[in-house]
Amino acid sequence: MSTQRVAVIEDEDIIRAALKRLLTRNGFEVDEAASIEQAKALDLAGYNLIVSDLRLPGGEGTDLISQAGDVPVLIMTSYASMRSAVEAMKKGAAEYIAKPFDHEEMLKTVKRLIKQQPTVRAAAPQATASPATDSVELDESPLGQLVGSCQPMQRLYKRLRKVAPADVTVLVQGESGTGKELVAKAIHELSARNSAEIVSVNCAAIPESLIEAELFGYEKGAFTGANTTRTGLVEAAEGGTLFLDEIGELPLEAQARLLRVLQEREVRRVGSVSARQVDIRLVAATHRNLRQLVDEGRFREDLYYRLQVIEIALPPLRERDRDVLEIAEHLLKKHCLRLGEDEVQFDQSARDMMLAYQWPGNVRELENAIQRALILAEDGFISADLLGIQHASEQVAVPQSTSEAAVDEKDLSLSDYFTQFVLAHQNELSETELAKRLGISRKCLWERRNRYGIPRPKKKAQ
């Protein structure tokens, strides 16, 4: 096997010499440079890895990324700002490491990045198969179980193909029911970790008192009822991908533990005095505004920047044009097969209704409507009334009260109308009644209150 070549770009002589000795002793061929100008004189694309300081004479280490081509760039920084490290990752750095660095940590990171390099190079042509690099006319094919061909999804597929092979943390943002877990699975399947498992965790579904034990495991006797030692879900994802859905619901104590996992690549079980090394990739998802949660003191800022390395926004169903029909056909075939039903089709009224409806619950709501209609269908066709969404649409368009009469409904966006309707009726209707009048679930009503910043009415003093 040929010797692996590493270029070290560092202006501090002592650090550069120490790093060269460390890598040379471990079998790497090392060339060095002390500035941007010297680095550009090297054939950076011919190395297996570039290790560069962030701040250099003549520019920044990230300026070398374009010259390096497909070669991964590891950025070193003595600057404590997490923001600068995140910006380096956004510019294309494969990873960053803080100075002063631990020799063992440096070696482990170097070996991991070089090992991943062939995967990244193999995936790159697929991601940029067309010379129109930013065009949405690439006709990108769907990934995994994702369905849809609209322009927002075309851009999503292209971004996923670029992001998935790079072993970095990904934050998926989107409304509830848009398919964030499907995005996480697509990322896992396209990564070098696809031979291992993806472990999916819904942070909102685990009681706050149990979340740390579930995620990080515990030692026997750590608390009442801990009769045996248990491995946590983080350790269960060893070598693979950990998907944390609804990460905005994670308690602050668990956030601190998760931050250590991301920073130090180690996990300490509840009740244990020692830590264990873990090798995982984190994909997180949320429908919440994490920046707002940070400002409110409900989410750690350092963890937020760790998660924000790569952001992927998943469009809601109402912004995906005719994708709703494509998804509907896919879901109909899926559930016909599952239920052992003969082939069933949507009639024109159902198609028109699905296109006109706003789908506040997104793909999840669409799937529920199709399952219900499939069970009720009798003649091999699904009509609009069987979908059960026409009633919901009519309920949203309820007559305006006198206080609302001054505002023309046609001039309001969906969010404006929703806000005005809730504010006008929340004092006289319960949350259940409000949700029913709007044709949505109580959970969806709660989510929209948070998204649009609509406060609940104060209870009257008894």
C-alpha positions as CSV (number, residue, x, y, z in Angstrom):
1,M,0.0,0.0,0.0
2,S,1.4,3.4,-1.0
3,T,2.4,5.9,1.7
4,Q,-0.3,8.4,2.5
5,R,0.7,12.1,2.0
6,V,-0.3,14.9,4.3
7,A,0.4,18.6,3.9
8,V,0.7,20.6,7.1
9,I,0.1,24.3,6.8
10,E,1.0,26.1,10.1
11,D,2.8,29.4,10.7
12,E,4.0,28.5,14.3
13,D,7.3,26.6,13.8
14,I,7.0,24.6,17.1
15,I,3.5,23.3,16.3
16,R,4.3,22.6,12.7
17,A,7.5,20.7,13.6
18,A,5.7,18.7,16.4
19,L,2.8,17.8,14.0
20,K,5.3,16.7,11.3
21,R,7.1,14.4,13.8
22,L,3.9,12.9,15.0
23,L,2.6,12.1,11.5
24,T,6.0,10.9,10.2
25,R,6.4,8.5,13.2
26,N,3.0,7.0,12.3
27,G,3.9,6.3,8.7
28,F,2.7,9.4,6.8
29,E,4.7,11.4,4.3
30,V,4.5,15.0,5.3
31,D,5.2,18.3,3.5
32,E,4.9,21.6,5.2
33,A,4.2,25.3,4.6
34,A,4.1,28.3,6.8
35,S,1.8,30.6,4.9
36,I,-0.9,30.7,2.3
37,E,1.6,31.6,-0.4
38,Q,3.8,28.6,0.4
39,A,0.8,26.3,0.6
40,K,-0.4,27.4,-2.9
41,A,3.0,26.5,-4.3
42,L,2.3,22.8,-3.3
43,D,0.1,20.6,-5.5
44,L,-2.6,20.3,-2.8
45,A,-4.8,18.1,-4.9
46,G,-2.1,15.4,-4.9
47,Y,-2.3,14.8,-1.1
48,N,-4.5,12.5,0.9
49,L,-5.2,15.2,3.5
50,I,-4.5,18.9,4.2
51,V,-4.0,19.9,7.9
52,S,-4.1,23.7,8.1
53,D,-4.3,26.4,10.8
54,L,-7.4,28.6,10.5
55,R,-5.4,31.9,10.7
56,L,-2.4,32.1,8.4
57,P,-0.1,34.8,7.0
58,G,-1.8,35.9,3.7
59,G,-5.3,34.6,4.5
60,E,-7.3,31.8,6.1
61,G,-6.8,28.0,5.9
62,T,-10.3,27.8,4.3
63,D,-8.9,29.7,1.3
64,L,-7.1,26.5,0.4
65,I,-10.2,24.3,0.1
66,S,-10.9,25.2,-3.5
67,Q,-7.3,24.4,-4.5
68,A,-7.4,21.1,-2.7
69,G,-10.3,19.8,-4.8
70,D,-11.6,16.6,-3.4
71,V,-8.9,16.3,-0.8
72,P,-10.3,16.8,2.7
73,V,-9.1,19.8,4.7
74,L,-8.7,19.5,8.5
75,I,-8.8,23.0,10.1
76,M,-6.9,23.6,13.4
77,T,-7.8,26.6,15.4
78,S,-6.7,28.1,18.8
79,Y,-9.6,30.5,18.7
80,A,-12.3,29.5,21.2
81,S,-15.2,30.8,19.1
82,M,-17.4,27.9,18.0
83,R,-18.8,30.2,15.4
84,S,-15.5,30.4,13.5
85,A,-15.2,26.6,13.5
86,V,-18.7,26.3,12.2
87,E,-18.0,28.8,9.4
88,A,-14.9,26.8,8.4
89,M,-17.1,23.7,8.1
90,K,-19.7,25.6,6.0
91,K,-16.9,26.7,3.6
92,G,-16.1,23.1,3.0
93,A,-13.7,22.0,5.7
94,A,-14.0,18.2,6.4
95,E,-13.4,18.6,10.2
96,Y,-11.8,21.0,12.7
97,I,-9.8,20.4,15.8
98,A,-9.0,22.8,18.6
99,K,-5.4,23.7,19.6
100,P,-3.7,22.6,21.8
101,F,-4.7,19.2,20.4
102,D,-4.2,15.8,21.9
103,H,-1.8,13.7,19.8
104,E,-4.1,10.6,20.0
105,E,-7.1,12.7,19.0
106,M,-5.2,14.2,16.1
107,L,-4.1,10.8,14.8
108,K,-7.5,9.4,15.1
109,T,-9.0,12.3,13.2
110,V,-6.4,12.2,10.4
111,K,-6.8,8.4,9.9
112,R,-10.6,8.8,9.8
113,L,-10.6,11.5,7.2
114,I,-8.2,9.7,5.0
115,K,-10.2,6.5,5.3
116,Q,-13.3,8.4,4.2
117,Q,-11.6,10.1,1.3
118,P,-12.3,7.4,-1.4
119,T,-16.0,7.5,-0.6
120,V,-16.1,11.3,-0.9
121,R,-14.3,11.2,-4.3
122,A,-16.5,8.4,-5.6
123,A,-19.7,10.3,-4.7
124,A,-18.6,13.6,-6.1
125,P,-19.2,12.9,-9.8
126,Q,-22.7,11.7,-9.0
127,A,-23.4,15.0,-7.2
128,T,-22.1,17.2,-10.0
129,A,-23.0,15.1,-13.0
130,S,-24.2,18.2,-14.9
131,P,-22.0,21.2,-15.7
132,A,-24.9,23.4,-14.5
133,T,-23.8,23.0,-10.9
134,D,-26.5,25.1,-9.3
135,S,-29.3,24.4,-11.8
136,V,-32.5,22.8,-10.7
137,E,-32.8,21.3,-14.1
138,L,-30.5,18.5,-13.1
139,D,-33.4,16.1,-12.9
140,E,-32.0,14.6,-9.6
141,S,-33.6,11.3,-8.9
142,P,-35.2,10.7,-5.5
143,L,-33.2,9.2,-2.6
144,G,-34.2,6.4,-0.3
145,Q,-37.9,6.6,0.4
146,L,-38.2,10.3,-0.5
147,V,-40.7,11.0,-3.2
148,G,-41.2,14.1,-5.3
149,S,-39.8,15.9,-8.3
150,C,-40.6,19.6,-7.7
151,Q,-37.8,22.2,-7.7
152,P,-37.4,22.4,-3.9
153,M,-37.0,18.6,-3.8
154,Q,-34.6,18.7,-6.7
155,R,-32.4,21.0,-4.8
156,L,-32.8,18.9,-1.7
157,Y,-31.6,15.7,-3.5
158,K,-28.6,17.5,-4.9
159,R,-27.7,18.8,-1.4
160,L,-28.1,15.4,0.2
161,R,-25.7,13.8,-2.3
162,K,-23.1,16.4,-1.4
163,V,-23.6,16.3,2.3
164,A,-24.1,12.5,3.0
165,P,-20.5,11.3,2.2
166,A,-18.9,13.9,4.4
167,D,-18.9,12.6,8.0
168,V,-20.3,15.8,9.6
169,T,-23.3,16.6,11.8
170,V,-26.4,17.5,9.9
171,L,-29.5,19.5,11.2
172,V,-32.7,18.8,9.3
173,Q,-35.4,21.4,9.8
174,G,-39.0,21.2,8.7
175,E,-42.6,21.2,9.9
176,S,-44.0,18.1,11.5
177,G,-45.0,15.4,9.1
178,T,-42.6,16.5,6.3
179,G,-40.4,13.4,6.4
180,K,-37.4,14.4,8.3
181,E,-36.6,10.8,9.3
182,L,-36.6,9.8,5.7
183,V,-34.0,12.5,5.0
184,A,-31.9,11.1,7.9
185,K,-32.1,7.6,6.4
186,A,-31.2,8.8,3.0
187,I,-28.1,10.5,4.4
188,H,-27.1,7.3,6.2
189,E,-27.6,5.1,3.1
190,L,-25.4,7.4,1.1
191,S,-22.6,7.6,3.7
192,A,-19.6,5.4,4.4
193,R,-21.5,4.2,7.6
194,N,-24.3,2.5,5.7
195,S,-23.1,-1.0,6.6
196,A,-23.8,-0.2,10.3
197,E,-27.2,0.7,11.8
198,I,-29.0,4.0,12.0
199,V,-30.6,4.4,15.5
200,S,-33.6,6.7,15.5
201,V,-34.8,8.4,18.7
202,N,-37.7,10.7,19.1
203,C,-36.6,13.0,22.0
204,A,-40.2,14.2,22.6
205,A,-41.5,10.7,23.1
206,I,-39.2,9.9,26.1
207,P,-40.1,11.2,29.5
208,E,-37.6,13.9,30.7
209,S,-36.7,11.8,33.8
210,L,-35.6,8.9,31.6
211,I,-34.0,10.7,28.6
212,E,-30.4,10.7,29.9
213,A,-30.6,7.0,30.9
214,E,-32.1,6.0,27.5
215,L,-29.6,8.0,25.4
216,F,-26.4,7.5,27.4
217,G,-27.0,4.3,29.3
218,Y,-26.5,3.7,33.0
219,E,-24.5,1.6,35.5
220,K,-26.0,-0.9,37.9
221,G,-27.2,0.9,41.0
222,A,-27.0,4.4,39.4
223,F,-30.6,5.1,40.6
224,T,-33.5,3.3,42.1
225,G,-34.6,0.5,39.7
226,A,-31.2,0.3,37.9
227,N,-30.7,-3.4,38.7
228,T,-28.4,-4.0,35.7
229,T,-26.0,-2.1,33.5
230,R,-27.6,-0.9,30.3
231,T,-26.1,0.4,27.1
232,G,-27.6,3.7,25.9
233,L,-28.8,4.5,22.4
234,V,-25.7,6.6,21.6
235,E,-23.5,3.5,22.1
236,A,-25.9,1.4,20.2
237,A,-25.2,3.6,17.1
238,E,-21.5,2.8,17.3
239,G,-20.0,2.9,13.8
240,G,-23.3,4.1,12.3
241,T,-25.7,7.1,12.5
242,L,-27.7,8.4,15.5
243,F,-30.8,10.3,14.4
244,L,-32.3,12.5,17.1
245,D,-35.7,13.7,16.1
246,E,-37.3,16.7,17.9
247,I,-33.9,17.6,19.4
248,G,-35.4,20.9,20.5
249,E,-37.3,19.0,23.3
250,L,-34.0,17.7,24.8
251,P,-33.6,18.8,28.4
252,L,-30.6,21.1,29.2
253,E,-28.8,18.4,31.3
254,A,-29.0,15.9,28.4
255,Q,-27.9,18.7,26.0
256,A,-24.7,19.0,28.0
257,R,-24.0,15.3,27.8
258,L,-24.7,15.3,24.1
259,L,-22.3,18.2,23.5
260,R,-19.5,16.2,25.1
261,V,-20.3,13.3,22.8
262,L,-19.9,15.6,19.8
263,Q,-16.8,17.4,21.1
264,E,-14.8,14.5,22.7
265,R,-16.3,11.5,20.9
266,E,-17.0,9.9,24.2
267,V,-20.0,9.0,26.3
268,R,-20.3,8.5,30.1
269,R,-23.1,6.4,31.3
270,V,-25.3,7.7,34.2
271,G,-23.6,6.6,37.4
272,S,-20.2,5.8,35.8
273,V,-16.9,7.5,36.6
274,S,-15.3,6.6,33.3
275,A,-16.1,7.5,29.7
276,R,-16.2,5.3,26.6
277,Q,-15.1,6.3,23.2
278,V,-17.8,6.3,20.5
279,D,-17.7,6.7,16.8
280,I,-21.1,7.9,15.6
281,R,-22.5,10.5,13.1
282,L,-25.3,12.6,14.4
283,V,-28.2,13.7,12.3
284,A,-30.7,15.9,14.3
285,A,-34.1,17.2,13.3
286,T,-36.5,19.7,14.7
287,H,-39.6,21.7,13.7
288,R,-38.7,24.3,16.4
289,N,-36.7,27.5,15.9
290,L,-33.5,26.6,17.8
291,R,-32.1,30.1,17.5
292,Q,-35.2,31.4,19.4
293,L,-34.8,28.6,22.0
294,V,-31.2,29.7,22.5
295,D,-32.3,33.3,23.1
296,E,-34.9,32.1,25.6
297,G,-32.2,30.1,27.5
298,R,-33.9,26.7,26.6
299,F,-31.2,25.4,24.3
300,R,-27.4,25.5,24.7
301,E,-25.7,27.9,22.3
302,D,-22.6,25.8,22.0
303,L,-24.7,22.8,21.1
304,Y,-26.6,24.8,18.6
305,Y,-23.4,25.8,16.7
306,R,-22.3,22.1,16.9
307,L,-25.5,21.0,15.2
308,Q,-25.5,23.9,12.7
309,V,-22.5,22.7,10.7
310,I,-24.8,21.6,7.8
311,E,-28.5,22.7,7.7
312,I,-31.0,21.1,5.5
313,A,-34.5,22.6,5.1
314,L,-37.3,20.3,4.2
315,P,-40.1,22.1,2.3
316,P,-43.7,21.7,3.6
317,L,-46.2,19.8,1.3
318,R,-48.1,23.0,0.4
319,E,-44.9,24.4,-1.3
320,R,-44.3,21.3,-3.4
321,D,-46.7,21.9,-6.2
322,R,-48.0,18.7,-7.9
323,D,-45.8,16.5,-5.7
324,V,-48.8,15.9,-3.6
325,L,-50.3,13.7,-6.4
326,E,-47.0,11.9,-6.9
327,I,-46.7,11.2,-3.1
328,A,-50.4,10.2,-2.9
329,E,-50.0,7.6,-5.7
330,H,-46.9,6.2,-3.9
331,L,-48.7,6.0,-0.6
332,L,-51.8,4.5,-2.2
333,K,-49.8,1.6,-3.8
334,K,-47.9,1.1,-0.5
335,H,-51.1,0.7,1.6
336,C,-52.9,-1.3,-1.1
337,L,-50.1,-3.8,-0.9
338,R,-50.0,-3.8,2.9
339,L,-53.8,-4.3,3.2
340,G,-54.0,-6.8,0.4
341,E,-56.4,-4.6,-1.5
342,D,-57.0,-4.7,-5.3
343,E,-55.8,-1.7,-7.3
344,V,-57.6,1.4,-6.2
345,Q,-57.5,4.8,-7.9
346,F,-58.2,8.4,-7.1
347,D,-61.0,10.0,-9.1
348,Q,-60.7,13.6,-10.4
349,S,-62.5,15.1,-7.5
350,A,-60.0,13.6,-5.1
351,R,-57.1,14.8,-7.2
352,D,-58.5,18.4,-7.4
353,M,-59.1,18.4,-3.6
354,M,-55.6,17.2,-2.8
355,L,-54.1,19.9,-4.9
356,A,-56.3,22.6,-3.4
357,Y,-55.9,21.6,0.2
358,Q,-53.1,23.2,2.3
359,W,-52.1,20.0,4.2
360,P,-51.2,21.6,7.6
361,G,-50.1,18.1,8.8
362,N,-48.0,17.6,5.6
363,V,-47.2,14.1,4.3
364,R,-48.3,12.5,7.6
365,E,-51.8,14.0,7.2
366,L,-51.9,12.9,3.6
367,E,-51.0,9.4,4.5
368,N,-53.6,9.2,7.2
369,A,-56.3,10.5,4.8
370,I,-55.3,7.9,2.2
371,Q,-55.4,5.0,4.6
372,R,-58.9,6.1,5.8
373,A,-60.2,6.5,2.3
374,L,-58.8,3.1,1.2
375,I,-60.6,1.3,3.9
376,L,-63.9,3.1,3.0
377,A,-63.6,2.8,-0.8
378,E,-66.1,0.4,-2.3
379,D,-66.0,0.7,-6.1
380,G,-62.2,0.9,-6.7
381,F,-62.1,4.7,-6.7
382,I,-61.4,7.2,-3.9
383,S,-63.4,10.4,-4.1
384,A,-62.9,13.7,-2.4
385,D,-65.5,13.0,0.3
386,L,-63.7,9.8,1.3
387,L,-60.5,11.7,2.0
388,G,-62.2,13.6,4.8
389,I,-60.4,16.8,4.0
390,Q,-63.2,18.7,2.3
391,H,-64.9,19.1,5.7
392,A,-61.7,20.4,7.1
393,S,-61.3,23.0,4.3
394,E,-64.9,24.2,4.9
395,Q,-64.2,24.5,8.6
396,V,-61.3,26.8,8.0
397,A,-63.5,29.1,5.9
398,V,-65.9,29.7,8.8
399,P,-67.9,33.0,8.6
400,Q,-66.1,35.9,10.2
401,S,-67.3,37.5,13.3
402,T,-68.2,41.2,13.5
403,S,-64.8,42.0,14.9
404,E,-63.1,40.4,11.8
405,A,-65.5,42.0,9.3
406,A,-63.1,44.9,8.6
407,V,-60.5,42.5,7.2
408,D,-60.9,41.0,3.8
409,E,-60.1,37.3,4.0
410,K,-58.7,37.4,0.5
411,D,-55.9,39.8,1.6
412,L,-54.7,37.4,4.3
413,S,-52.1,34.7,4.1
414,L,-52.9,31.3,5.6
415,S,-50.8,32.2,8.7
416,D,-52.5,35.6,9.0
417,Y,-55.9,34.1,8.8
418,F,-55.0,31.3,11.3
419,T,-53.7,33.9,13.8
420,Q,-56.7,36.2,13.5
421,F,-59.1,33.3,13.8
422,V,-57.4,31.9,16.9
423,L,-57.2,35.3,18.6
424,A,-60.9,36.1,17.8
425,H,-62.2,32.8,19.2
426,Q,-59.8,31.5,21.8
427,N,-61.7,33.2,24.7
428,E,-64.9,31.5,23.8
429,L,-63.7,28.1,22.6
430,S,-61.6,25.4,24.2
431,E,-58.4,24.2,22.5
432,T,-60.2,21.1,21.3
433,E,-63.1,23.1,19.9
434,L,-60.6,25.5,18.2
435,A,-58.7,22.6,16.6
436,K,-62.0,21.1,15.4
437,R,-63.2,24.3,13.8
438,L,-59.8,24.7,12.0
439,G,-59.9,21.1,10.9
440,I,-56.6,20.2,12.5
441,S,-55.4,18.2,15.5
442,R,-54.7,19.8,19.0
443,K,-51.0,19.0,18.5
444,C,-51.0,20.9,15.2
445,L,-52.8,23.8,16.9
446,W,-50.1,23.9,19.6
447,E,-47.3,23.8,17.1
448,R,-48.8,26.6,15.1
449,R,-49.3,28.7,18.2
450,N,-45.6,28.4,18.9
451,R,-44.6,29.0,15.3
452,Y,-46.7,32.1,14.9
453,G,-46.2,33.3,18.5
454,I,-49.8,33.3,19.5
455,P,-50.2,33.4,23.3
456,R,-52.9,31.3,25.0
457,P,-55.5,33.4,26.9
458,K,-54.8,33.8,30.6
459,K,-57.2,31.9,32.9
460,K,-59.6,34.1,34.8
461,A,-59.0,34.3,38.5
462,Q,-61.6,32.4,40.5
